[in-house]
Amino acid sequence: MQLGWKLGRHPRLAIELEGIFSDDDALAIVNRRAEFYKENSKHGERFAEVFKLSDFKTRV
C-alpha cells in the first residue's frame, strides 16, 4: 500500500507501508488518513503535504 504522493512542480514519491493488508485493513488505513487530513490540513493544502513519514509508521 502506498500513500501520500503528488505530482506537479514539486513532486513527492509515495510512502510505502510495509506488510500485506486485507481489504478491511486497507480501508481502515485510508479512512484514518482521511480523518487525519481533515483534522490537520489547512485550506488548499495537498494530502501529501500534511503527512510526515512518521505519520505512516503505525498499522491499523
CHARMM internal coordinates of N, CA and C (Angstrom, degrees):
IC EDIT
DIST 1 N 1 CA 1.4427
DIST 1 CA 1 C 1.5209
ANGL 1 N 1 CA 1 C 108.36
DIST 1 C 2 N 1.3176
ANGL 1 CA 1 C 2 N 116.09
DIHE 1 N 1 CA 1 C 2 N 134.32
DIST 2 N 2 CA 1.4638
ANGL 1 C 2 N 2 CA 121.39
DIHE 1 CA 1 C 2 N 2 CA 178.96
DIST 2 CA 2 C 1.5224
ANGL 2 N 2 CA 2 C 108.83
DIHE 1 C 2 N 2 CA 2 C -124.87
DIST 2 C 3 N 1.3368
ANGL 2 CA 2 C 3 N 115.41
DIHE 2 N 2 CA 2 C 3 N 138.39
DIST 3 N 3 CA 1.4623
ANGL 2 C 3 N 3 CA 121.38
DIHE 2 CA 2 C 3 N 3 CA -179.41
DIST 3 CA 3 C 1.5241
ANGL 3 N 3 CA 3 C 109.99
DIHE 2 C 3 N 3 CA 3 C -139.21
DIST 3 C 4 N 1.3144
ANGL 3 CA 3 C 4 N 115.45
DIHE 3 N 3 CA 3 C 4 N 153.34
DIST 4 N 4 CA 1.4605
ANGL 3 C 4 N 4 CA 120.54
DIHE 3 CA 3 C 4 N 4 CA 167.87
DIST 4 CA 4 C 1.5104
ANGL 4 N 4 CA 4 C 116.84
DIHE 3 C 4 N 4 CA 4 C 88.71
DIST 4 C 5 N 1.3061
ANGL 4 CA 4 C 5 N 119.97
DIHE 4 N 4 CA 4 C 5 N 22.53
DIST 5 N 5 CA 1.4568
ANGL 4 C 5 N 5 CA 120.46
DIHE 4 CA 4 C 5 N 5 CA 179.84
DIST 5 CA 5 C 1.5225
ANGL 5 N 5 CA 5 C 110.36
DIHE 4 C 5 N 5 CA 5 C -90.64
DIST 5 C 6 N 1.3190
ANGL 5 CA 5 C 6 N 114.68
DIHE 5 N 5 CA 5 C 6 N 162.53
DIST 6 N 6 CA 1.4632
ANGL 5 C 6 N 6 CA 119.75
DIHE 5 CA 5 C 6 N 6 CA 171.75
DIST 6 CA 6 C 1.5187
ANGL 6 N 6 CA 6 C 109.10
DIHE 5 C 6 N 6 CA 6 C -154.38
DIST 6 C 7 N 1.3060
ANGL 6 CA 6 C 7 N 114.92
DIHE 6 N 6 CA 6 C 7 N 155.09
DIST 7 N 7 CA 1.4578
ANGL 6 C 7 N 7 CA 122.48
DIHE 6 CA 6 C 7 N 7 CA 177.02
DIST 7 CA 7 C 1.5175
ANGL 7 N 7 CA 7 C 108.46
DIHE 6 C 7 N 7 CA 7 C -110.23
DIST 7 C 8 N 1.3095
ANGL 7 CA 7 C 8 N 116.22
DIHE 7 N 7 CA 7 C 8 N 179.10
DIST 8 N 8 CA 1.4615
ANGL 7 C 8 N 8 CA 120.44
DIHE 7 CA 7 C 8 N 8 CA 176.28
DIST 8 CA 8 C 1.5137
ANGL 8 N 8 CA 8 C 112.34
DIHE 7 C 8 N 8 CA 8 C 114.69
DIST 8 C 9 N 1.3150
ANGL 8 CA 8 C 9 N 116.01
DIHE 8 N 8 CA 8 C 9 N -157.04
DIST 9 N 9 CA 1.4555
ANGL 8 C 9 N 9 CA 122.68
DIHE 8 CA 8 C 9 N 9 CA -175.64
DIST 9 CA 9 C 1.5281
ANGL 9 N 9 CA 9 C 112.05
DIHE 8 C 9 N 9 CA 9 C -61.39
DIST 9 C 10 N 1.3356
ANGL 9 CA 9 C 10 N 117.00
DIHE 9 N 9 CA 9 C 10 N -38.25
DIST 10 N 10 CA 1.4638
ANGL 9 C 10 N 10 CA 122.27
DIHE 9 CA 9 C 10 N 10 CA 179.31
DIST 10 CA 10 C 1.5286
ANGL 10 N 10 CA 10 C 109.14
DIHE 9 C 10 N 10 CA 10 C -121.91
DIST 10 C 11 N 1.3373
ANGL 10 CA 10 C 11 N 117.36
DIHE 10 N 10 CA 10 C 11 N 75.19
DIST 11 N 11 CA 1.4596
ANGL 10 C 11 N 11 CA 119.74
DIHE 10 CA 10 C 11 N 11 CA -176.21
DIST 11 CA 11 C 1.5318
ANGL 11 N 11 CA 11 C 111.78
DIHE 10 C 11 N 11 CA 11 C -65.97
DIST 11 C 12 N 1.3055
ANGL 11 CA 11 C 12 N 114.63
DIHE 11 N 11 CA 11 C 12 N 155.72
DIST 12 N 12 CA 1.4604
ANGL 11 C 12 N 12 CA 121.29
DIHE 11 CA 11 C 12 N 12 CA 178.08
DIST 12 CA 12 C 1.5186
ANGL 12 N 12 CA 12 C 107.77
DIHE 11 C 12 N 12 CA 12 C -139.27
DIST 12 C 13 N 1.3278
ANGL 12 CA 12 C 13 N 115.77
DIHE 12 N 12 CA 12 C 13 N 130.16
DIST 13 N 13 CA 1.4487
ANGL 12 C 13 N 13 CA 119.81
DIHE 12 CA 12 C 13 N 13 CA 178.85
DIST 13 CA 13 C 1.5226
ANGL 13 N 13 CA 13 C 110.56
DIHE 12 C 13 N 13 CA 13 C -71.48
DIST 13 C 14 N 1.3055
ANGL 13 CA 13 C 14 N 115.34
DIHE 13 N 13 CA 13 C 14 N 152.57
DIST 14 N 14 CA 1.4618
ANGL 13 C 14 N 14 CA 121.08
DIHE 13 CA 13 C 14 N 14 CA 178.28
DIST 14 CA 14 C 1.5260
ANGL 14 N 14 CA 14 C 110.09
DIHE 13 C 14 N 14 CA 14 C -68.71
DIST 14 C 15 N 1.3063
ANGL 14 CA 14 C 15 N 114.48
DIHE 14 N 14 CA 14 C 15 N 156.35
DIST 15 N 15 CA 1.4587
ANGL 14 C 15 N 15 CA 121.20
DIHE 14 CA 14 C 15 N 15 CA 174.01
DIST 15 CA 15 C 1.5146
ANGL 15 N 15 CA 15 C 106.92
DIHE 14 C 15 N 15 CA 15 C -96.99
DIST 15 C 16 N 1.3285
ANGL 15 CA 15 C 16 N 116.22
DIHE 15 N 15 CA 15 C 16 N 125.93
DIST 16 N 16 CA 1.4578
ANGL 15 C 16 N 16 CA 120.59
DIHE 15 CA 15 C 16 N 16 CA -178.75
DIST 16 CA 16 C 1.5208
ANGL 16 N 16 CA 16 C 109.47
DIHE 15 C 16 N 16 CA 16 C -92.61
DIST 16 C 17 N 1.3261
ANGL 16 CA 16 C 17 N 115.60
DIHE 16 N 16 CA 16 C 17 N 125.43
DIST 17 N 17 CA 1.4608
ANGL 16 C 17 N 17 CA 120.72
DIHE 16 CA 16 C 17 N 17 CA 176.39
DIST 17 CA 17 C 1.5175
ANGL 17 N 17 CA 17 C 108.30
DIHE 16 C 17 N 17 CA 17 C -84.51
DIST 17 C 18 N 1.3196
ANGL 17 CA 17 C 18 N 116.26
DIHE 17 N 17 CA 17 C 18 N 133.27
DIST 18 N 18 CA 1.4620
ANGL 17 C 18 N 18 CA 120.50
DIHE 17 CA 17 C 18 N 18 CA -179.41
DIST 18 CA 18 C 1.5157
ANGL 18 N 18 CA 18 C 109.87
DIHE 17 C 18 N 18 CA 18 C -73.87
DIST 18 C 19 N 1.3111
ANGL 18 CA 18 C 19 N 116.16
DIHE 18 N 18 CA 18 C 19 N 143.06
DIST 19 N 19 CA 1.4588
ANGL 18 C 19 N 19 CA 121.04
DIHE 18 CA 18 C 19 N 19 CA 174.27
DIST 19 CA 19 C 1.5105
ANGL 19 N 19 CA 19 C 112.64
DIHE 18 C 19 N 19 CA 19 C 112.01
DIST 19 C 20 N 1.3024
ANGL 19 CA 19 C 20 N 112.97
DIHE 19 N 19 CA 19 C 20 N 174.07
DIST 20 N 20 CA 1.4602
ANGL 19 C 20 N 20 CA 122.15
DIHE 19 CA 19 C 20 N 20 CA 176.22
DIST 20 CA 20 C 1.5216
ANGL 20 N 20 CA 20 C 106.09
DIHE 19 C 20 N 20 CA 20 C -114.33
DIST 20 C 21 N 1.3246
ANGL 20 CA 20 C 21 N 116.83
DIHE 20 N 20 CA 20 C 21 N 131.01
DIST 21 N 21 CA 1.4496
ANGL 20 C 21 N 21 CA 121.46
DIHE 20 CA 20 C 21 N 21 CA -173.02
DIST 21 CA 21 C 1.5232
ANGL 21 N 21 CA 21 C 111.06
DIHE 20 C 21 N 21 CA 21 C -116.43
DIST 21 C 22 N 1.3067
ANGL 21 CA 21 C 22 N 115.68
DIHE 21 N 21 CA 21 C 22 N 141.07
DIST 22 N 22 CA 1.4625
ANGL 21 C 22 N 22 CA 120.24
DIHE 21 CA 21 C 22 N 22 CA 172.60
DIST 22 CA 22 C 1.5261
ANGL 22 N 22 CA 22 C 108.03
DIHE 21 C 22 N 22 CA 22 C -71.63
DIST 22 C 23 N 1.3129
ANGL 22 CA 22 C 23 N 116.43
DIHE 22 N 22 CA 22 C 23 N 167.62
DIST 23 N 23 CA 1.4657
ANGL 22 C 23 N 23 CA 119.95
DIHE 22 CA 22 C 23 N 23 CA 178.08
DIST 23 CA 23 C 1.5264
ANGL 23 N 23 CA 23 C 110.74
DIHE 22 C 23 N 23 CA 23 C -58.77
DIST 23 C 24 N 1.3291
ANGL 23 CA 23 C 24 N 116.71
DIHE 23 N 23 CA 23 C 24 N -42.84
DIST 24 N 24 CA 1.4668
ANGL 23 C 24 N 24 CA 120.42
DIHE 23 CA 23 C 24 N 24 CA -179.52
DIST 24 CA 24 C 1.5228
ANGL 24 N 24 CA 24 C 111.45
DIHE 23 C 24 N 24 CA 24 C -64.77
DIST 24 C 25 N 1.3320
ANGL 24 CA 24 C 25 N 117.33
DIHE 24 N 24 CA 24 C 25 N -42.13
DIST 25 N 25 CA 1.4663
ANGL 24 C 25 N 25 CA 120.64
DIHE 24 CA 24 C 25 N 25 CA 178.32
DIST 25 CA 25 C 1.5276
ANGL 25 N 25 CA 25 C 111.03
DIHE 24 C 25 N 25 CA 25 C -64.23
DIST 25 C 26 N 1.3326
ANGL 25 CA 25 C 26 N 116.92
DIHE 25 N 25 CA 25 C 26 N -41.93
DIST 26 N 26 CA 1.4630
ANGL 25 C 26 N 26 CA 120.76
DIHE 25 CA 25 C 26 N 26 CA 179.76
DIST 26 CA 26 C 1.5306
ANGL 26 N 26 CA 26 C 110.77
DIHE 25 C 26 N 26 CA 26 C -62.01
DIST 26 C 27 N 1.3196
ANGL 26 CA 26 C 27 N 116.72
DIHE 26 N 26 CA 26 C 27 N -44.21
DIST 27 N 27 CA 1.4666
ANGL 26 C 27 N 27 CA 119.83
DIHE 26 CA 26 C 27 N 27 CA 178.16
DIST 27 CA 27 C 1.5207
ANGL 27 N 27 CA 27 C 111.57
DIHE 26 C 27 N 27 CA 27 C -64.83
DIST 27 C 28 N 1.3245
ANGL 27 CA 27 C 28 N 117.43
DIHE 27 N 27 CA 27 C 28 N -38.11
DIST 28 N 28 CA 1.4633
ANGL 27 C 28 N 28 CA 120.78
DIHE 27 CA 27 C 28 N 28 CA 178.14
DIST 28 CA 28 C 1.5293
ANGL 28 N 28 CA 28 C 110.71
DIHE 27 C 28 N 28 CA 28 C -63.60
DIST 28 C 29 N 1.3227
ANGL 28 CA 28 C 29 N 117.15
DIHE 28 N 28 CA 28 C 29 N -41.40
DIST 29 N 29 CA 1.4648
ANGL 28 C 29 N 29 CA 121.48
DIHE 28 CA 28 C 29 N 29 CA 178.55
DIST 29 CA 29 C 1.5201
ANGL 29 N 29 CA 29 C 110.26
DIHE 28 C 29 N 29 CA 29 C -63.16
DIST 29 C 30 N 1.3188
ANGL 29 CA 29 C 30 N 116.89
DIHE 29 N 29 CA 29 C 30 N -47.57
DIST 30 N 30 CA 1.4626
ANGL 29 C 30 N 30 CA 120.71
DIHE 29 CA 29 C 30 N 30 CA -179.86
DIST 30 CA 30 C 1.5316
ANGL 30 N 30 CA 30 C 110.10
DIHE 29 C 30 N 30 CA 30 C -62.19
DIST 30 C 31 N 1.3174
ANGL 30 CA 30 C 31 N 117.54
DIHE 30 N 30 CA 30 C 31 N -42.74
DIST 31 N 31 CA 1.4682
ANGL 30 C 31 N 31 CA 120.43
DIHE 30 CA 30 C 31 N 31 CA 179.69
DIST 31 CA 31 C 1.5288
ANGL 31 N 31 CA 31 C 111.69
DIHE 30 C 31 N 31 CA 31 C -63.77
DIST 31 C 32 N 1.3343
ANGL 31 CA 31 C 32 N 117.23
DIHE 31 N 31 CA 31 C 32 N -41.10
DIST 32 N 32 CA 1.4639
ANGL 31 C 32 N 32 CA 120.45
DIHE 31 CA 31 C 32 N 32 CA 178.24
DIST 32 CA 32 C 1.5250
ANGL 32 N 32 CA 32 C 111.06
DIHE 31 C 32 N 32 CA 32 C -64.02
DIST 32 C 33 N 1.3212
ANGL 32 CA 32 C 33 N 117.10
DIHE 32 N 32 CA 32 C 33 N -41.69
DIST 33 N 33 CA 1.4628
ANGL 32 C 33 N 33 CA 120.46
DIHE 32 CA 32 C 33 N 33 CA 179.16
DIST 33 CA 33 C 1.5201
ANGL 33 N 33 CA 33 C 111.17
DIHE 32 C 33 N 33 CA 33 C -66.93
DIST 33 C 34 N 1.3343
ANGL 33 CA 33 C 34 N 117.07
DIHE 33 N 33 CA 33 C 34 N -37.50
DIST 34 N 34 CA 1.4603
ANGL 33 C 34 N 34 CA 120.38
DIHE 33 CA 33 C 34 N 34 CA 177.77
DIST 34 CA 34 C 1.5300
ANGL 34 N 34 CA 34 C 110.67
DIHE 33 C 34 N 34 CA 34 C -64.86
DIST 34 C 35 N 1.3112
ANGL 34 CA 34 C 35 N 117.12
DIHE 34 N 34 CA 34 C 35 N -42.26
DIST 35 N 35 CA 1.4628
ANGL 34 C 35 N 35 CA 120.97
DIHE 34 CA 34 C 35 N 35 CA 177.46
DIST 35 CA 35 C 1.5340
ANGL 35 N 35 CA 35 C 110.67
DIHE 34 C 35 N 35 CA 35 C -63.51
DIST 35 C 36 N 1.3401
ANGL 35 CA 35 C 36 N 116.37
DIHE 35 N 35 CA 35 C 36 N -43.01
DIST 36 N 36 CA 1.4697
ANGL 35 C 36 N 36 CA 121.09
DIHE 35 CA 35 C 36 N 36 CA 177.71
DIST 36 CA 36 C 1.5212
ANGL 36 N 36 CA 36 C 109.76
DIHE 35 C 36 N 36 CA 36 C -59.21
DIST 36 C 37 N 1.3299
ANGL 36 CA 36 C 37 N 115.78
DIHE 36 N 36 CA 36 C 37 N -44.04
DIST 37 N 37 CA 1.4707
ANGL 36 C 37 N 37 CA 120.42
DIHE 36 CA 36 C 37 N 37 CA 179.68
DIST 37 CA 37 C 1.5264
ANGL 37 N 37 CA 37 C 110.99
DIHE 36 C 37 N 37 CA 37 C -61.08
DIST 37 C 38 N 1.3417
ANGL 37 CA 37 C 38 N 116.44
DIHE 37 N 37 CA 37 C 38 N -46.89
DIST 38 N 38 CA 1.4645
ANGL 37 C 38 N 38 CA 120.23
DIHE 37 CA 37 C 38 N 38 CA -179.16
DIST 38 CA 38 C 1.5306
ANGL 38 N 38 CA 38 C 111.61
DIHE 37 C 38 N 38 CA 38 C -60.41
DIST 38 C 39 N 1.3160
ANGL 38 CA 38 C 39 N 116.48
DIHE 38 N 38 CA 38 C 39 N -38.05
DIST 39 N 39 CA 1.4617
ANGL 38 C 39 N 39 CA 121.48
DIHE 38 CA 38 C 39 N 39 CA -177.00
DIST 39 CA 39 C 1.5318
ANGL 39 N 39 CA 39 C 113.28
DIHE 38 C 39 N 39 CA 39 C -79.18
DIST 39 C 40 N 1.3295
ANGL 39 CA 39 C 40 N 118.56
DIHE 39 N 39 CA 39 C 40 N -25.92
DIST 40 N 40 CA 1.4628
ANGL 39 C 40 N 40 CA 121.56
DIHE 39 CA 39 C 40 N 40 CA -170.47
DIST 40 CA 40 C 1.5190
ANGL 40 N 40 CA 40 C 116.04
DIHE 39 C 40 N 40 CA 40 C -117.76
DIST 40 C 41 N 1.3186
ANGL 40 CA 40 C 41 N 118.26
DIHE 40 N 40 CA 40 C 41 N -4.80
DIST 41 N 41 CA 1.4609
ANGL 40 C 41 N 41 CA 119.31
DIHE 40 CA 40 C 41 N 41 CA -177.46
DIST 41 CA 41 C 1.5235
ANGL 41 N 41 CA 41 C 111.03
DIHE 40 C 41 N 41 CA 41 C -88.15
DIST 41 C 42 N 1.3145
ANGL 41 CA 41 C 42 N 114.12
DIHE 41 N 41 CA 41 C 42 N 151.66
DIST 42 N 42 CA 1.4558
ANGL 41 C 42 N 42 CA 121.15
DIHE 41 CA 41 C 42 N 42 CA 172.74
DIST 42 CA 42 C 1.5245
ANGL 42 N 42 CA 42 C 107.28
DIHE 41 C 42 N 42 CA 42 C -95.28
DIST 42 C 43 N 1.3024
ANGL 42 CA 42 C 43 N 117.02
DIHE 42 N 42 CA 42 C 43 N 161.06
DIST 43 N 43 CA 1.4635
ANGL 42 C 43 N 43 CA 121.23
DIHE 42 CA 42 C 43 N 43 CA -177.68
DIST 43 CA 43 C 1.5376
ANGL 43 N 43 CA 43 C 110.73
DIHE 42 C 43 N 43 CA 43 C -54.29
DIST 43 C 44 N 1.3278
ANGL 43 CA 43 C 44 N 116.30
DIHE 43 N 43 CA 43 C 44 N 124.31
DIST 44 N 44 CA 1.4546
ANGL 43 C 44 N 44 CA 121.34
DIHE 43 CA 43 C 44 N 44 CA 176.45
DIST 44 CA 44 C 1.5191
ANGL 44 N 44 CA 44 C 115.43
DIHE 43 C 44 N 44 CA 44 C 83.99
DIST 44 C 45 N 1.3250
ANGL 44 CA 44 C 45 N 117.64
DIHE 44 N 44 CA 44 C 45 N -1.78
DIST 45 N 45 CA 1.4653
ANGL 44 C 45 N 45 CA 120.66
DIHE 44 CA 44 C 45 N 45 CA -178.36
DIST 45 CA 45 C 1.5282
ANGL 45 N 45 CA 45 C 109.85
DIHE 44 C 45 N 45 CA 45 C -76.74
DIST 45 C 46 N 1.3157
ANGL 45 CA 45 C 46 N 115.73
DIHE 45 N 45 CA 45 C 46 N 136.88
DIST 46 N 46 CA 1.4512
ANGL 45 C 46 N 46 CA 121.30
DIHE 45 CA 45 C 46 N 46 CA -179.71
DIST 46 CA 46 C 1.5254
ANGL 46 N 46 CA 46 C 111.92
DIHE 45 C 46 N 46 CA 46 C -73.87
DIST 46 C 47 N 1.3191
ANGL 46 CA 46 C 47 N 115.73
DIHE 46 N 46 CA 46 C 47 N 151.95
DIST 47 N 47 CA 1.4627
ANGL 46 C 47 N 47 CA 122.89
DIHE 46 CA 46 C 47 N 47 CA 179.92
DIST 47 CA 47 C 1.5251
ANGL 47 N 47 CA 47 C 111.41
DIHE 46 C 47 N 47 CA 47 C -51.98
DIST 47 C 48 N 1.3210
ANGL 47 CA 47 C 48 N 117.14
DIHE 47 N 47 CA 47 C 48 N -48.13
DIST 48 N 48 CA 1.4708
ANGL 47 C 48 N 48 CA 121.54
DIHE 47 CA 47 C 48 N 48 CA -176.50
DIST 48 CA 48 C 1.5260
ANGL 48 N 48 CA 48 C 112.21
DIHE 47 C 48 N 48 CA 48 C -66.47
DIST 48 C 49 N 1.3145
ANGL 48 CA 48 C 49 N 117.79
DIHE 48 N 48 CA 48 C 49 N -25.20
DIST 49 N 49 CA 1.4631
ANGL 48 C 49 N 49 CA 120.60
DIHE 48 CA 48 C 49 N 49 CA -178.33
DIST 49 CA 49 C 1.5256
ANGL 49 N 49 CA 49 C 112.92
DIHE 48 C 49 N 49 CA 49 C -78.21
DIST 49 C 50 N 1.3143
ANGL 49 CA 49 C 50 N 117.44
DIHE 49 N 49 CA 49 C 50 N -17.48
DIST 50 N 50 CA 1.4645
ANGL 49 C 50 N 50 CA 121.95
DIHE 49 CA 49 C 50 N 50 CA -176.64
DIST 50 CA 50 C 1.5334
ANGL 50 N 50 CA 50 C 111.29
DIHE 49 C 50 N 50 CA 50 C -81.47
DIST 50 C 51 N 1.3208
ANGL 50 CA 50 C 51 N 116.55
DIHE 50 N 50 CA 50 C 51 N -28.54
DIST 51 N 51 CA 1.4511
ANGL 50 C 51 N 51 CA 120.80
DIHE 50 CA 50 C 51 N 51 CA -171.72
DIST 51 CA 51 C 1.5229
ANGL 51 N 51 CA 51 C 113.57
DIHE 50 C 51 N 51 CA 51 C -100.64
DIST 51 C 52 N 1.3359
ANGL 51 CA 51 C 52 N 114.78
DIHE 51 N 51 CA 51 C 52 N 146.66
DIST 52 N 52 CA 1.4615
ANGL 51 C 52 N 52 CA 122.75
DIHE 51 CA 51 C 52 N 52 CA 169.08
DIST 52 CA 52 C 1.5259
ANGL 52 N 52 CA 52 C 106.27
DIHE 51 C 52 N 52 CA 52 C -107.55
DIST 52 C 53 N 1.3129
ANGL 52 CA 52 C 53 N 117.13
DIHE 52 N 52 CA 52 C 53 N 164.35
DIST 53 N 53 CA 1.4571
ANGL 52 C 53 N 53 CA 121.20
DIHE 52 CA 52 C 53 N 53 CA 178.90
DIST 53 CA 53 C 1.5245
ANGL 53 N 53 CA 53 C 111.13
DIHE 52 C 53 N 53 CA 53 C -54.91
DIST 53 C 54 N 1.3213
ANGL 53 CA 53 C 54 N 118.06
DIHE 53 N 53 CA 53 C 54 N -39.66
DIST 54 N 54 CA 1.4624
ANGL 53 C 54 N 54 CA 121.20
DIHE 53 CA 53 C 54 N 54 CA -178.11
DIST 54 CA 54 C 1.5274
ANGL 54 N 54 CA 54 C 112.65
DIHE 53 C 54 N 54 CA 54 C -63.99
DIST 54 C 55 N 1.3275
ANGL 54 CA 54 C 55 N 118.05
DIHE 54 N 54 CA 54 C 55 N -23.12
DIST 55 N 55 CA 1.4590
ANGL 54 C 55 N 55 CA 120.87
DIHE 54 CA 54 C 55 N 55 CA 178.64
DIST 55 CA 55 C 1.5213
ANGL 55 N 55 CA 55 C 112.20
DIHE 54 C 55 N 55 CA 55 C -68.78
DIST 55 C 56 N 1.3270
ANGL 55 CA 55 C 56 N 116.90
DIHE 55 N 55 CA 55 C 56 N -17.79
DIST 56 N 56 CA 1.4566
ANGL 55 C 56 N 56 CA 120.92
DIHE 55 CA 55 C 56 N 56 CA -176.41
DIST 56 CA 56 C 1.5253
ANGL 56 N 56 CA 56 C 112.62
DIHE 55 C 56 N 56 CA 56 C -101.87
DIST 56 C 57 N 1.3001
ANGL 56 CA 56 C 57 N 118.58
DIHE 56 N 56 CA 56 C 57 N 1.14
DIST 57 N 57 CA 1.4627
ANGL 56 C 57 N 57 CA 121.12
DIHE 56 CA 56 C 57 N 57 CA -172.95
DIST 57 CA 57 C 1.5257
ANGL 57 N 57 CA 57 C 113.88
DIHE 56 C 57 N 57 CA 57 C -72.30
DIST 57 C 58 N 1.3194
ANGL 57 CA 57 C 58 N 118.79
DIHE 57 N 57 CA 57 C 58 N -25.29
DIST 58 N 58 CA 1.4524
ANGL 57 C 58 N 58 CA 119.94
DIHE 57 CA 57 C 58 N 58 CA -175.83
DIST 58 CA 58 C 1.5060
ANGL 58 N 58 CA 58 C 110.84
DIHE 57 C 58 N 58 CA 58 C -90.62
DIST 58 C 59 N 1.3082
ANGL 58 CA 58 C 59 N 115.54
DIHE 58 N 58 CA 58 C 59 N 143.37
DIST 59 N 59 CA 1.4510
ANGL 58 C 59 N 59 CA 120.82
DIHE 58 CA 58 C 59 N 59 CA 175.43
DIST 59 CA 59 C 1.5197
ANGL 59 N 59 CA 59 C 108.69
DIHE 58 C 59 N 59 CA 59 C -83.06
DIST 59 C 60 N 1.3046
ANGL 59 CA 59 C 60 N 116.83
DIHE 59 N 59 CA 59 C 60 N -175.73
DIST 60 N 60 CA 1.4425
ANGL 59 C 60 N 60 CA 124.61
DIHE 59 CA 59 C 60 N 60 CA -177.18
DIST 60 CA 60 C 1.4964
ANGL 60 N 60 CA 60 C 109.18
DIHE 59 C 60 N 60 CA 60 C -41.58
END
COOR INIT
IC SEED 1 N 1 CA 1 C
IC BUILD
